[in-house]
Amino acid sequence: MSSEEVEQELASSRKELSTKDYNSQSLLKKLNEVNGRITQLGQEIIKKEKEVKDG
């Protein structure tokens, strides 16, 4: 394998890793948004249950 081929393969691997890192960060951001929404809905449910209980 020539040094040029190695450099091309290395550049390709770096690009692939960069893309995977971006995708991972994007998915983590979405997951955090979903977790925040779940927490918010849980609080709303507790509030509604208390309202129903209190009449």
Wavefront OBJ file of the C-alpha trace (Angstrom):
o trace
v 0.000 0.000 0.000
v 1.490 3.313 -1.029
v 1.723 6.267 1.294
v -0.818 8.086 -0.891
v -3.303 5.244 -0.450
v -2.706 5.249 3.298
v -3.285 9.010 3.442
v -6.507 8.668 1.427
v -7.739 5.874 3.671
v -6.856 7.905 6.754
v -8.705 10.952 5.398
v -11.714 8.781 4.615
v -11.662 7.284 8.115
v -11.450 10.743 9.696
v -14.410 11.954 7.642
v -16.448 8.876 8.599
v -15.576 9.328 12.276
v -16.497 13.012 12.133
v -19.867 12.153 10.587
v -20.540 9.475 13.208
v -19.582 11.897 15.992
v -21.962 14.538 14.597
v -24.769 11.973 14.311
v -24.103 10.771 17.848
v -24.254 14.316 19.226
v -27.436 15.004 17.265
v -29.101 11.864 18.638
v -27.985 12.728 22.166
v -29.520 16.201 21.835
v -32.815 14.693 20.644
v -32.752 12.153 23.478
v -32.253 14.932 26.023
v -35.195 16.831 24.500
v -37.390 13.716 24.752
v -36.321 13.128 28.361
v -37.167 16.738 29.180
v -40.602 16.353 27.622
v -41.209 13.116 29.542
v -40.330 14.891 32.788
v -42.661 17.758 31.903
v -45.529 15.378 31.100
v -44.932 13.492 34.346
v -45.243 16.734 36.291
v -48.438 17.636 34.427
v -49.921 14.209 35.223
v -49.120 14.606 38.923
v -50.715 18.073 38.906
v -53.879 16.778 37.196
v -54.123 13.808 39.581
v -53.914 16.207 42.530
v -56.616 18.435 41.009
v -58.911 15.427 40.546
v -58.208 14.182 44.066
v -58.843 17.609 45.591
v -62.088 17.853 43.673
l 1 2 3 4 5 6 7 8 9 10 11 12 13 14 15 16 17 18 19 20 21 22 23 24 25 26 27 28 29 30 31 32 33 34 35 36 37 38 39 40 41 42 43 44 45 46 47 48 49 50 51 52 53 54 55
